[in-house]
Amino acid sequence: MAKGKTKEMLLVGSKTKEALKGAGKDKFMVSSDALEGLNEYVYWLVEQAQQRAKANGRKTIRAYDIIAK
């Protein structure tokens, strides 16, 4: 993707912000760029999962491709 262009948002903004803020006594503020940063991380996770599945000769991405260390 060209530099300066934002990627399509893969996250539901309101739900993600709610989760980031937390609940109970320890509430957090969420900056305006937090969702963009998390979205970039999700894109990275997707790319890593694709590479792992390909390296293992599969076309199906499994949960362990995403959470593998």
C-alpha contacts under 8 A as a table, 3 or more apart, distances in Angstrom:
res1	aa1	res2	aa2	distance
1	M	5	K	7.03
1	M	7	K	7.78
2	A	5	K	5.84
7	K	40	E	7.85
9	M	12	V	7.82
9	M	36	E	7.74
9	M	39	N	6.34
10	L	39	N	6.38
10	L	42	V	7.73
11	L	16	T	6.83
11	L	35	L	7.89
11	L	39	N	6.67
12	V	15	K	5.62
12	V	16	T	6.01
13	G	16	T	5.24
13	G	17	K	6.02
13	G	35	L	7.06
14	S	17	K	5.22
14	S	18	E	6.13
15	K	18	E	5.09
15	K	19	A	6.29
16	T	19	A	5.11
16	T	20	L	6.15
16	T	35	L	7.64
17	K	20	L	5.02
17	K	21	K	6.07
17	K	30	V	6.73
17	K	35	L	7.57
18	E	21	K	5.24
18	E	22	G	6.61
19	A	22	G	5.43
20	L	28	F	7.13
20	L	30	V	6.92
21	K	27	K	5.43
21	K	28	F	4.53
21	K	29	M	5.97
21	K	30	V	6.46
22	G	26	D	6.76
22	G	27	K	5.26
22	G	28	F	6.40
23	A	26	D	6.43
23	A	27	K	5.81
24	G	27	K	6.64
30	V	34	A	6.42
31	S	34	A	5.35
32	S	35	L	7.05
33	D	36	E	5.23
33	D	37	G	6.31
34	A	37	G	5.16
34	A	38	L	6.20
35	L	38	L	5.05
35	L	39	N	5.93
36	E	39	N	4.98
36	E	40	E	6.24
37	G	40	E	5.18
37	G	41	Y	6.41
38	L	41	Y	4.99
38	L	42	V	6.28
39	N	42	V	5.05
39	N	43	Y	6.34
40	E	43	Y	5.11
40	E	44	W	6.30
41	Y	44	W	4.96
41	Y	45	L	6.20
42	V	45	L	4.98
42	V	46	V	6.20
43	Y	46	V	5.09
43	Y	47	E	6.27
44	W	47	E	5.10
44	W	48	Q	6.20
45	L	48	Q	5.09
45	L	49	A	6.14
45	L	66	I	6.33
46	V	49	A	5.13
46	V	50	Q	6.19
46	V	66	I	7.18
47	E	50	Q	5.12
47	E	51	Q	6.24
48	Q	51	Q	5.13
48	Q	52	R	6.17
48	Q	65	D	7.67
48	Q	66	I	7.21
49	A	52	R	5.10
49	A	53	A	6.15
49	A	61	I	6.48
49	A	65	D	4.75
49	A	66	I	5.07
50	Q	53	A	5.27
50	Q	54	K	6.12
50	Q	61	I	6.58
50	Q	65	D	7.74
51	Q	54	K	5.12
51	Q	55	A	6.03
52	R	55	A	5.06
52	R	56	N	6.27
52	R	65	D	6.04
53	A	56	N	5.13
53	A	57	G	6.35
53	A	58	R	5.08
53	A	59	K	6.41
53	A	60	T	6.68
53	A	61	I	5.77
53	A	62	R	7.79
53	A	65	D	6.57
54	K	57	G	5.03
54	K	58	R	5.42
54	K	59	K	6.54
55	A	58	R	7.54
58	R	61	I	7.50
61	I	65	D	6.27
61	I	66	I	7.99
62	R	65	D	5.36
62	R	66	I	7.15
63	A	66	I	5.39
63	A	67	I	6.49
64	Y	67	I	5.09
64	Y	68	A	5.30
65	D	68	A	5.40
